[in-house]
């Protein structure tokens, strides 16, 4: 006889070959390379979907198992290495389900969703228990006495204690961490209030008292979780923007070997200089330069541009763009964590956590306020114990109510709720906040200074008179232009290259920021840049000038106005802002631009130091200046300004010096950004006033015994929720 606790014994086999066969099969299966594919299947919605997908994939050759998580809408396929991702996706599409690959390295982004689900689950448990305990309390309020009342109290305790132990975990864990670190965080008084409410209720129950506050303890937990969840959703506005960007990252790419064969590799295995193939319909996996092929790119999710952009050899491409029409071979310049998309996502995630003057003020107030809460509550307990002649129940209830009502939760939410809502809104309008204090400074702006080329214009000038110059002049101009990062130099170099010209050999090549670039050609000094710098006598239009021996060649350009420029200037004037145009371009070109946009204050032929000095002079006169620029000659001015913005097309130095980056071509969102910044400051001040008024009104009510723990929990939670709702008005 075999006991149930005994392990099952193996039955000896009469055939050793039969025993050897399964073992050999197991070894053979283990030797086959295996792979685990993770796919997102967003359209599944029921148990029937799970059954259909898992049963169908199990019939697929090479698939060991398939498991679909309905909650996460995530499919995990355990298969042989010969089973490709595309084959599984095609099979799912034949079943009628859209599917996308998930990057295992990026799955940590779901941590935010997990926290939200955990809060919501604990909130639901607390709400369900609260309703049941309140039903039991009705009988007590209706006049139940003696054994009946004690029974209802005991049943309430059986429901409340496990509920609080489970639902109160976010507060209890945070409080323990604070105490271990020697800090008095805001969750310490919250946890203390909840535990005291349970303790006094148990005391009343075992003493056959008339009142117990289990419903108050559970309701307190419910309202606090409700406020915490609403705060979580508010903060998720900015985090979701970072997640949206991270979701555009492609986990794998097709790398081309020396023989031109494509091999699928992880993005982490790519290095600058590698060649990758991007097929039509695929998302760009890397930053790089197109070396072969012609297609159109969809950049709508990154820049807001609705029209496709032509991609051809020499075109710069960025991670996350969608290749629409033709295959492209791209030379990798950056991939993975070094890509522009990944850096952008990091900036969005960082923006919400930056510290502003208001954040520091709120944190200082909360730090000073938090330690006084237990002292105030303890003082209220002893005062009422003396006033009431030793009534312990009344004294504890008033102490609990004071502890709850004085918690500075609303004060702690006042700033971050607004900052996260505003940064998320601005991102969706096409503005990326790099510095968290930029929002605060932008609200103070009364003067806006614009650069011209690349800022108010598209920064893609096109030479229109190359045929008027000899080939030697063009080759020298090309050699000089390739040593400069100025938009006119880049445009000139691109146009010369497009004609099949090779650059002249220039020695001692060096750039003079704000002037141009110079060097030696065949022992002769040559210069390309400003008219006055190279010795040209007249400059009537936007152009670059070449000094070649005794001759001077002028290259003229045309440049399109950036979308939204006219509306932006009109909007700034409507807001009462002073608008300046300060450019290094010639007087006629700057005057014409200012006149067309309605800008009355402008300055031409400005060197980098001229721009910085003009901004410094404006700020000495008491103005708060926003500088918008994109070039190397703008970096000093961008740094000197009160706050600064650069287009995404700007040079790295300009973007690094700026506080915000304009992601799309449309410059119009800058006016919205100033308005939203001012509105954000107003919301923060409203939240401060609301938090202060709350304490002025309700703390005395609690101290004088007019608030029960239940009402204190309700009032405190309403205060926190109101602050979050006020921040969400920015949406």
N, C-alpha and C positions, 0 to 999 in steps of 0.2 A: 504494500500500500504506500502511495506517495502522498506526503503531507503537502498542503497548499503552500507552505513556506519553503519547501525544498525547491531547488532549481531543477528544471526539466533535464532529464538524463538523455544523452544521445543514444539512439538505437544502433547497435552494431550492424554493419551492412554485410550482406553475404557476397557482395561483388565489389572488390577493390577498385575495379575500373570505373564502376558507377560513382564511387567517391572521388576518384581522380578527375573525372570529367568536369564536374562543376568547379572544382578548384582551378583547373586549367582554363576554363572559360572566364572565371573571375580575373585570373592573371592577364588573360588576353585583353579583356575589357579595360583593365587598369592601365594597360600599355598604350591604349588608343588615346591620343591627345584630346583633351576635353576643353570646352570653352563655356563661359557663362555670359549670356546676353541679357542685358537689361533694356527693356523697351517701355516707353510710355504709350498707353492706349487710352486716349482721353474720352472716347465715345462709349465705353462700357458703362452699363448702368444697372445691371441686375444679375441674379444668380444664373439665369439662362445664358447670358453673355459669357460668364466664367466657364460653364459647362461646354459651350460650343467651341470656344477657343482652345481650352485645355485638351478636349477630346480630339479636335482636328490636328493640333500640333503633335500630339502623341503618335499619330499615324505617319508623321513626316520622317523620312529616312535620316538617321543620325541623331534624332532628338531623343534624349533620355527621359526628360520630364519637362513639364511646363506648368508654372504656377502663377495665377493672376490674383493680385491683391486689389479688390474692388475699391477699398477706401482710398488707396494711393493711386489707383488706376495704373498700376505698374506690373509688367509681365516679366517674369524671370524664367529664362529658358536654359536648361542644362543640356548641352549637346556636344557632339564631336566637333573638333576644330574645323572640319570640312563644311560644317553648316554655317553659312554666312548670314550676316545681319540682313542683307538685302533679300535673301531668299525667304527669311521668316517674315519680313515686312510685306513682301509680295503676297505670301500666303494669307496673311491677315487682311490685306486689301481685297483679296478675292472673296474673303468671308464678309467683307463690308465694313472693316474696322480700320480707321486711320491709325498709324503707329509711327513713333519716332524713337531713335536711340537715346538712351540716357547715359551720361558720363558718370561712372562710379566715383570719380574724384570730385564731382560737383554735387553729389547727393547730400552733402552736409548743408546745402541751402535749404533742405526740407526741415531742418531743425526748427526754423521759425514756425513752420506750419505745425510741427509736433507740439510746440509750446502752446500755440493757440488752441489746438484740439484738447490738450490736457486741461487748460483753463476752462474751456467750454464744458468738458465732461464734469469737472468738479463743481462748476456752477449749476449744471443740471441736477446733480445728486443733491446739492444743498437746497435747490428750489423744491425738489420733490419731497425731501424730508421736512422742509419748512411747512409745506402745505398740510402734510399729515399731522405734524405736531400742533399746528394751529387748529385743526379739526378737533383734536383731543382737548385743546385749551378752551374750546367753546363750552364744553361741558362744565369745566371748572368755573368759567366766568358766569355760567348760568346758575351756579349755586351748589354744585356738587361738594359734599363735605365728607369728612371722616375717611373710611376705608376706600370709598369710591374715588375721592379726590387723590388719595395717595397712590391708588392703582394707575390712574391716568398720568400722574407725575412719573411713576416708574416706567410706564410704557414710553412716555416722552423721552426719558433718560436713555432707554434702550435704543431708541431711534437716533437721538441727538449725538450721543458720545461717539459711535462709530462714524457718523456723518462728519462731525467736526474733525475727527482724527484723519479722515480722508480728504475732505474738501479744504481743510485749513493748512494742508501741507505747504503751499507756496509761501504762506506767512511764517509758519513755524521754521521752515528751513532757512529762510532769509534772516529771521530773528536769531537763530542759533549761530549763523555765520557772523552776524554783526557782533554778538556777544563774545564769540571766540576771538574776534579781531579787536576786542576792547572798544567797540563803537556802540552808540545808541541809535541804531537805524530806526526808520519809521515803522518797520514791521515789529519792532520790540513792543511798543505800547499796544499795537493791534493784537498781537498774540497774547499779551498779558490780559487785555480786556476780554478776549474770548475765553481764556482759561478761567478767569475770575468769575465770569458769568456762569460757566458750567459748575464751578466749585460751589458758588453760593446756592445754585439750584439744587445740587446734590445735598447740601447741608439742609436746605428747606425741606427736601423730600424725606430725608431720614429723620428729621425732627417733626414730621407731620405738619409742616407749615402750610399756611394758606396760599402762599405764592411761590412759584418756581419760574425760572426765566430760561428754560430750555429753548422755547421758541425765539426768545431774544438773541440767544447765543447763535442759533442756526441762521436766523435772519440777518444778524450782523455779518456772519460769514458769507451769506448769499450776496448781500449788498456790496461788501468789500470785493468779492470776486467779480461782481458785475462791473464795478468801477475799474478793477484791474484788467478785465477783458476789453473794456472799451478803450482803455489806455493802450493796450496791446494792439488793437485794430488801428488806432490813430498812428502809432509808431510804425506799423506795417506799411503805411503809405509810402514812406521813403524807402524802406527796405525792399518793398515789392519792385520799385524802380530798379534797384541793384539786381534783383533776381531776374527781372525781365532782360536786363543786359547780359547777365551770366547765362541765361537760357539760349542766347544767340551763339554762344561758343560751340564750335563743332568738336566732338571728342576725337575724331580720326580724320586723316587726310590721305590722299593718294600721292605718294612720293615717287618721282621718276628717277630711275637709276641711270647709269652711264649709257646704257643701251636704249634708253627711252621707254623701258617697261615700267608700268605703274604698280606699286605695291602699297597696300593699305597699312598705315602705321599710326600709332598714337601721336597726338599733337606734342606730347612731351618729348618724343623722339626726334622732332624736327629741330634743325639748327639754321641760323642765318646762312644764306647761300644755297640752300636746298631748292630744288625745283619741285613744285606740286602741280597736279592737274586738277582743275575745278570744272566739273561737268555742268552742262546746262541744267538749271533747276536746283543746283547745289548751293549751299551757303559757304561764303569765303572762310576758310579755316585759319588764315594767317594774314598778317600785314605784309605787303610786298609790292613788287613791280611786275606788271604784265610783260612777258618777254615774247610771247607768241599767241596769236589768236585775236579775234575781234568779237565783242559781245556787248550787251547792255547790262548795267547793274541797277538793282533796286536798293536804294539806300533809305527808304521811307522810315524803317524802324529806328535807324540811327540818327538821321538828320532831319526827318520830316519832309524831305524832298519827295514830291509825288510823281515827278517825271523820271523815267530811267535815264541813266548817265552812260555815255558811250565809253567802253573800255577797249583800248588798243595797246600795242606795244609802247612801253614807256609810261603808261598810266599807273598812278598809285592806287592801290586797293587796300581795304581795311577789313579786319575780321568782322564777320556778321553780315556783310553785304550779300545779296542774293544774285547769283549769276543767271541771267534770264535766257539768253538765246544761243550762245555758242561756247565751245570748250575754250578754256584759257590755261596757258602755262604761266605760272607765277613764280618769280624768284623771291624766296622768303627773306624778309628783313626782321620780322619779330613774330613770335608765336607763343601761345599759352599765356603764362603770367606776364610776359613782356609785351603782349599785344596792346594796342590802343584801346580795344574794347574792354579788356580785363582791367586796365588802369582806370578807365572811366567808371566801371562798376565799383572799384575800390573807393573812388572819390565820392560817389553817391552815398555809399555806406558810411563813409567817414563824416560827411557833411552834417548828419543829424547829431553826431556826438561831440561836435566842437563846442567850446565854451565861449559864451558871450558875456557881456556885462550883466545882462539880466539873469543868465544862468548862475553866474557867480553870486549875485545878490540873493537869488532863491536858495541856493545851496547853503550860503552863510546863514540865512535866516532859519533854514530847516535844522542846521547843525546846532545853532544856538537854542532853538525852540525844543528840539527833541528831548534833551536831558531834563528840561523843566516839566515835561508832561507827568512822569511818575511822581516827581516831587509835589506838583500841584494836586495830583490825584490823592497822594498819601496825606497831604495837608487837609484836603476835603474830608477824607475818611475820619481822621482824628477830631476835626472840628465838629462834624455831625455826630460822632460818637459821644462827644461831650455835650452838645446841644440837645440831643435826643435822650440823654440819660442812659446811654449804654445800648441803644437799639442797634445791634450789629447788622441786621438785615438792611435797614435803611441806610446805614453808613456805607456798607459795601456797595449797595446799588448806586448811591450817589458817586462814590469813588470810581466805579466802573463807567458810569455815564460821563464823568469828567475825563476819564482816560480816553474814551472813544471820541468824544466830541472835540477834544483839543488836538487830535492827531493831525499833523500838517501835510496830509496826503495831497490836498488840493494845491498847496504851495509847491510841492515837489513836481506836480504836473503842469504848473502854470507856464513854464517856458518850453520844455521839450515837446509837449503836445503841439504847440504852435510851430516850433521850428521844423519838426518832422512833416507836419501838414504842408507848410509853405515850401520846403525844399522839394517835396514830392510834386507839388503843383507846378513849380518852376521847371522841374525836369521835364514834365510832360508838355510844357510850352517850349522846350528846346533850350533851356539854360541850365548848365551844370554848375553847382556851387562847389568850389574847391576849398574855400575857407569859411568855416561856420560863422565867423564874425562878419562876413560880407553882407549878410542880410540886414544886420543891425546898422552897418555903416551906409548901406545903400538907401535906407529909409531917411537918412539925413542929407542926401544929395540935393543941392539947389542949382548946380552948374554941370553941364555935360560937354566934354571936349571930344571931338571926333578927329581921327586921322582920315585921310581921303582914300588913297589907293589901297585896296584890299579890305577896307573897312566899310566905307560908304559905297565903294564900288566892289565888283566881284573879285578884284585882284587877279584877273586873268586878261591882262592887256594883250593885244595882238598887234605886232608891227605891220604897218600899212604902206611902207615905202622901201622895202628891201631891194626892189628892182632898180632903184636909183643909185645903188652903190656898187663899186667893183668887187670882184670876188675876194681879192686880198684884204680889203677892208672888212668884208663880212667874216673872213676866217680869223682875223685879229680880234674883231668884236666878239666872236664866238669863244675864242680862247680866254678873253678877259671876262666875259659874262659867266662862264662856267666857274669862275672863282668867286662869284657873289651870290648871295641869297636874296637879293632885292627882287621884287616881282617883275620889274621891267627887265632886269638882267636874265631872269629865268625865262621870261617870254621870248626875249631875243635869242637866247640859246636854243630854245625849243624850235623856233621858226627856222633858224639856220640849219639845225640838225635835220629838220623835215625836208630841206632842200638837198640833203646828201652831202653837205659840207663837212670837212674835217677841221678841227680847231688848229690855229697856228700855235707853234710852241712858244709859250710865254715864260720867261724866267723872272725870278724875283717877284712873283705874283703876290700882291697884298691888297687888302681892302681897307678903305678909310670910311668908317661908318658915317652915313649921312652925306657923303660926297661921291663915292664911287670906288672903282677898283683900278689898280695900275700895275705896270710891270715893264719888262724889256722884251722887245721883239727884234731879232737880228741886230742887237746892239743899240736899238733905238727906243727911247722911253715912249710908252703908249699909255693912254688913260681912257676909261669909259665911265661916264657918270654925269654929274651936273654940268650945265652949260658954262657957268662961271669958273668952275674948277678945272675944266679941260681947256678953257680959253676961247669958247664959242662966244660970239658977240650978241646973239639974239636968241631968245627962247620964247616962242609965242604959244606953243602947245606942249602937252605932256610928251616928254621924250627923253632919250638917252643920247649922249654926245660922245663921239670917239675922236680922240686926238691922235693922229697918225702922221708923224713928221710935221710938215708945214700945213697939212690939210686937216680940216675938221669935218666930220660926217655927223649928220643928225638923223636919228631914228625916231620916227613919230609912231604913236600908238593910239588905239581906240580901246575903251574899257566900258563895260556895261554897268549901269547903276545896280546896286544890290537890292533885291526885292524887299519891300517894306521900308526903304530909307525915307521916302517922302512922308509916309504915314507916321513914321517914328518921330521925325522932326516936328511935324504938326502936333502930334500927341504930347511931346515934351513942352512945346509952347503953350498948349492948353493946360498943362499942369503947372505953368508958371515958372518953368526952368529956363535958365540962361543957356544958350547953345552956342558953342564955338566950333569952328573948323580950322584946325592947325595942321598944315601939310608942308612937306618938303618940296612939293611940286611948284611949278612956275606960277606967277601971278595971274596970267589970263585963264589958265586951267582952273585954279582954285576959285577965282572970282566967278567964273561961269558955273561951277558946281554949287557954290554958296547961293548964287542968285536963283538957280533952278530949284533949290530946296527951301528957300526962304530963310537962310541963315544970314544974319546981318553982321555978325562978328566973326572975322576970319583973319588968318595970317598965313602968308605963303613963304616959300623959300626957307622954311624952318629947319634948322639943324636939330639933332637929338637934344642938345643942351638948351636950345631955344624953347622946345616944347616943355621940358622940365621946368625951366625958369618961368615960363608963362603960367604954368599950373601952380608953381610955388607963389607967384605974385597974387594969383586969384585966392589962394588959401590964406595968404597974409591979410587979404582984405576981408576975411571972415567967411569965404565961400567953402562949401564942401563939394569937391570936384570928383565926378566920375569920368575916367579916361577910357575911351574905346579905341583900341589900336591893334595892329597885327604884325608890324615889322620889327626888325632888329633895332631900327632907329626910334622905336616907340618904347623900348623896354625901360629906359630911365624914367620916362613920363608915366608909364604904367605903375612903376614902383612908387613914384612921388605922389600920385593921386590918392585921395581919400579912399577910393574903391576903384577897381579896374575890371574891364571885360575885354576878352579877345575872342575872335571867331575861331572855330575849330581848324580852319584853314591857315591860321597864323603860324609863324615860326615857333619852334619849340621854346626858344628863349622868351618870346612874348607870352606864350601860354603859361610858362612857368612863373612869369612875373605877375600874371593877372589873378584876380580873386574868383572870377567866374568865366566860363567858356560857353560861347554861343555855338550850339551843335549844328544848326541848320544854316542854310544860305540866307533865310529871311531874318533881317535885323530888327523887325518890328517888335518881337517879344521884350526888348529892353525897356520899352515904356511900361509894359505890363509888369516887368520885374520891379521897377521902382514903385509902382502902385501896390503890388503885393507886399513888398518890403514895408511900406508905410502901414499897410493894413495889419501886417503881422505884429509890428511894434504896438499898434493900438490894441490888438487882441491880448498881447502879453500884459500890457498895463491894466486892461480890464480884468484879466485873471488875478493880478496882484490885488487890485481893489476888492474884487469879489472874495478872495481868500481872507484879506484883512477884515472886511465887513462881517464875514462869517464868524470869525473869532470874537470880534467885538460884541456881536449880538448873542451868540449861543454859548460861549464859555460862561458868562455870568448865569445864564439860565440853568446850566448844568450844576454850577457851584451852589446855587440857591435851592437845588433839589426839585426843579420843575421839569426835569427830563429823565425818563426811565432809560435803562440801557438799550431797549428796543428803539425808542425814538432817537436816541443819540446815534445809533447805527444808521438809521434811515437818513437823518440829517447830514451826517458826515459823508455817506455814500452819495447823496444827492449833490453835495458840494463838489466832490471829485468828478462826478459824471458831468456836472454843469461846466466845469473847466474844460473837460475834453470836448464836449459838444460845442463850446464857444470856439475852440481851436478848429474843429471840423467845419465851421462856417466858411473857412478859407476855400473849401472845395466848391 
